[in-house]
Amino acid sequence: MPVLSRADTSVIGRWWWTVDRWTLLAVAMLIGFGYVMMLAASPAVAERIGQARDVFILKQIVFLAVAGLIVVGVSLLSPRGVRRVALGGCALALALTALTLVAGVQIKGATRWIALPGMSLQPSEFLKPCFAVAAAWLIAEGKRTKGFPGATIACGVFVLIALLLKSQPDIGMLAVVTGVFFVQLFVGGLNIVVTGILAALMGGAGVSAYFLFAHVQSRVQRFLHPDVGDNYQVNRALEAFGSGGLLGRGPGEGHVKDVLPDAHADFVFAVAGEEFGLILCLIILAVFAFIVLRGLLRLLGENDMFVVLGATGLVTSFGLQAFVNMASALHLIPTKGMTLPFISYGGSSAMAVAFGIGLLLALTRRRMPGEPA
């Protein structure tokens, strides 16, 4: 591949010299970890459910390849293109999320998926990045245009999303979307008194979820009282981390993938800890932290409120998803079925996260003279 010159004015040339190449490298590392972990974890899971050993690996190869293309393709957009794609995507994702309530596939008591050939699509995964950017534009436009109720509209859309996610139910996803929206409102200059009121309302909503949803209450009780109830998956995950030690038992030598039904998805971090040890787990954690901090640092000196709020929401969503997965596996928080970005198995997750990272890279690109805003 020829080296691109700074004088290259083609679309790819301008993109290469303006995009955050360090974040691109970090994303490539996560995709590489994803391939390695599918090779380590998925064959045992596939055999246990009567599938061919390579079924998850072959699917994930396609999913991650498409995810890589999505990252690059979406990152070519201008901020105006980001806004248009996100607004359209938010409307479509809202419609599809509502569709899951009447024509969705029920898995483990929740109707969050739409059946497609070869995979199940979870529309709410795409709703996260799209709403983060849509809310950013609404809030920023409300500050820019006198009389435009941007923040009020954003709150109305959030309430609609909350009702849909509660009905599925997907309380974990709702918690992430709520956290992201709250951060955006705060960064957008929310009054400190209102901030306190909203924080209290979020706490009250959490308490209400505990009493209204049996599965939420069960998970919280099992977290607070590990000796009560079924903590089989968490206990096996903690044993895996202990067994792996500093350097791990070695590729293919782990046992947790043989006993956990979600070893290739929700508990893939435990497989990494057992087979590759603490060092690789810390490297994975460092890569996630790097992407989040790098995204925030790119905003220093940025004057466009839309870009600031959009990028803040996207990195917050990305970081929260990674935190929830790893913290659940380590029993630091109540368990929540949420994938580890680019590493866990899942087509919807990989593509939605890639879409969000592409939007982030597009918003944080350095603009060249004459390039559309």
N, C-alpha and C positions, 0 to 999 in steps of 0.2 A: 504494500500500500504506500503510495507516494506521500511524502511529508507535505502537509498543508502549509502554505505560505501565509503570512499575515496580510499580504497584498491580495490574496484570493477573495474576490467579492461574490463568489457563488453562495447559494443558500447554506451548503455544508461548510464552506470556508468561514462564513460569518458566524455560523453556529459554533464551530469548533473553538474559535478564539474568544467567544463571549460566554459560553456555558461554563458552569463550575465543574471542571474536569476531575477534581478531587472527589466530589460527591459521586460522579459517574464511576470512578474507580471503586469507591466504597460499595456502591450498589452492585457492581460486577463481582466484588468479593462475596457479598451476601448470596447472590445467585449461584456462585461456585460452591459455597457452603450448602446451599439448598440441594444441589446435585449430589454432593457427597453424603448428606444425611438421608436422602431418598435411597441411595445405594445401601446405606447402613441399616435403615429402619424398616423400609417398606416390604421387602421380600417376606419376612416372617409374618407381618400383618396380613399380606395377601394370601399366604398359605393357610393361615388360621381361619380365614373366611371362605376358603375353597376356591380362590382365584389363582390365576397363573402368577408365578413369582414376580414377573417383570411388569405386571399390569400398571402398578402405580408409578414405577420408574418411567415407563414409556410415556404415560400421560403427562407426568411432571416435566419431562424433557420438552414436550410441546408447550406446556403452560409457561415455563420459564423462558423459553425462546421467544414466545409471543410477548411476554412481559418485557423482555429486553427491547424488543422493537417498539413497544408502546412507550417506554421511557424516552427513547430517542425521538420518536415521531411527535409525541406531545410536547417535548421540550423545544421543538422548533417554533412553537406558537409565539406570537406577540402577546403582550398583556391584554390587548383587545380581543385577540383570538381565544385566550384563556377564559376571559369573561363570557364570551359567547358559548364556547363549548361547555363550560361549567353550568351556565344557566339552562341550556338545553338538556344537559345530562341530569341536572337536578330534577327537572320536570319529568323526564323519562323514568328516572330511578324512583321518584315518588309514585308514579303510576304503576310501575312494576311491583313496588313494595306493597301497594294497596292490592294488586292482583294476587299476591301470595295468600291473602286472607280468604279468597274465594276459589282459587285454582292452584294453590301452592302444594308442595310435597311436604308431608309431615315427617320429621325425623326427630326422634327422642322427645316427642311431645310438643315440638314447635313447628310452625309453618312459615319457614323463612326462605324456602327455595322454590325455584321454578325448574321443572325438568326440561333439559335440552339433550340432544343426541350426544352421548359420551360424557356428559357432565351435568351437574346441577348448578344453576345460577342463583346467587344470593344478591338480589338487587340492593339491599341495604349496605353492602360493602362499597358499592359505587356511590351511594348516597353520602357517605362520609366526606370524601374529598370534594364532591360537587357542591354540597351544602356549605362546606368551609369557604369555598371561593365565592359562592353566591352571596352568603352572608357578609363576607368582606366587602363585596361591591355595594351591597345595599347600605351597610353602615357608612362606608366612605362616601357614597353618593348623598346620603342624608346630611353629612357634614359639609359637602361641597355645594349642594343645591338647596337654597333656602325654601322651606315649605315641603320638601320631599320627605315623607315619613319612612326613611330607609330602615332605621332600627326597629320601628314598629312592625313593618312588613316582615323583617327577618325573624322577629319574635313570633309572629303569626305562623310562618313556615315551620319554625322549630316546634311549636305546639302541635302542628299537624304531624310532623315526623314523630314526635313523642307518642302521640296517640296510636300511630301505626305500629311502632316498635313495641309498645305496651301490649297491643292486641296479638302480636305474633306468638308468644311474647319473646322479646330479646332485650332483657334488662341490661345486660353487659354492654351491648351496642349502644343502647340509650344513654348509659352512663358516660361512654366515651364521647358521643356526640354532644352531650350536655357540657362535659368538661371543656371540649374544644370551643364551643360557642361562648361559654363563660369567659374563657381566656381572651377570645376576640373582643368581647364587649369591654373587658377590663383594659386591654391594650388600646382600644378605641377611645378611651377617656371616660369610662363610666364613673359616675359620682361615687365617692367612697361610701356614702350612706346606702345608696342603691346596691353597691357591691356587697355590703354586709347583709342587706335584706335578701338578695339573690342567693348568697351563700347559705343563709338560714333556710331558705326555701328548698335548696338542693339537699341540705341535711334532712329536712322534713320529708322530702320525696324518698330519700333512701330508707328512712324509718318506715314510711308507708309501704314501700316495696317489700320490706321484711315481713310485714303483717298480711299483705294482700296476696303474695305469691309464695306458694308452698315450697317451690324449688329454691327460691332465694333464701327463705328461712332455713331450709335444710342445709344449704351450703355454708351459711353463716354459722349455724350451730356446730357443724362438723369442723369448721375452722377454729372456733372458740373452744370447743371441747373435742379434741382429736380422739379421745377414748370412747366417744359416743357416735354411733352411726357408722356408715360405710365409708372409710377413708382408704380403701384398697389402692386406688390409683396414685394418690398422693404419697402413701407410705412406700409403694414400690418405687416411685420416682425419687424419693429421698434416699432410699437404699441404693439406688443406681448412682446417685451423686457420691455417696460415701464409698461405694465399691470402686468408682473410677479414680478417686484420689486426684493427685496432681497431674499425672500423665495419661491416665485412662488404662483400661484393660487391653486396648488395641482394637483396630478395625475388625468388626465382625465377631468380637469376643464378648459382647454385652449380652445380658439376659433379659433386661427390662422390655425389649421389643418383642420378646416371645410371650409376654404375659399381659401387656397393656393393649387394649383395643385401639387406642388413639396414639400409639407410639410414633406414628409417622406424621401426626398432625398436632394436636394440642400438647403432647408431651415429648415432642422431638428434642427439646432442650435437655431432657433427662437422658435420652439416648446419646446425645453429644457429650454429656458429663460422664457417662459410664464408659464409653468407648474411647473418648479422646481426652478426658480429664478436665481439671479446673482451668488449665492454661487456655485451651481452645474456647471454653465458655467465657473467659475474660476477654479473649480476642473478639468474640462475637458481640459481647456487651459493649466493648470499646468502639466497634464499627457502628453500631446503632447510635451510641452517644455522639460519635464524630459527625454523623449525618445530621442529627438534630442541632448540635452546636454550630456546625458549619452553615446550615441553613439560616440560623439566627444571626450569625456574624455577617453574612452577606447582606443583611438588611441595614447594617450600620451606615448611616449617611443617606439612606433612602428617604425621599421626600413624598413619594406617592403613597397615600394612606391605604389605597386598595392593595397595592403590592405588599405593604407591611402586614396588613391584617390577613390577607390571603396566605402568604408564606408562613406566618405565625400559626394559623389554623392548621395548615398541612403538616408542618413539622410536629406540632402538638399531637395531632391524630396519629402520625407515624410512631412517635415516641411512646404514646400511651398504649398503643396496641402491642408494641414489643414488650413494654414493662408488664402489662397484664399477663401475657403468656409466660414470661420467665418467672415472674413473681408467683404465679399460680403453681408452676412446677416445683418451686422451692418452698411452697406453703407459707409465703409471706402475706398472701391475701387469700380470701375465699376463692375456690376454683371457679374459673370461667372459661368456657369453650371458645377461645380466640386464638387464631393462628399466629405464628411467629413470622413476620413479613419476609417473603422470599425463601424461607427455609422450610416451613411446614408444607405439607401436601395440601393442594387446593387450587383449582383453576380460578374461581371467583376472587379469592383472596389475592393471589399473585397478580392478576390483571388489574384489580382495583388499586392495590398498593402501587403498582407500576404507573398507573394513571395518575395517582396522587403525586408520586415523585416526579413524573414528567411535568405536571403543572408547577411544582415547586421549582424545578430547574428552569422552566420557561419564565417564571416570575422573577427569578434572581439572576437571570442573564444580564450581562453588562450591555447596555444599549449603545449601538454604534451610530454616528451622525447619519441622519436621513432614514434610519430604520423606524418603521411604524411603531407607535406607542401601544 
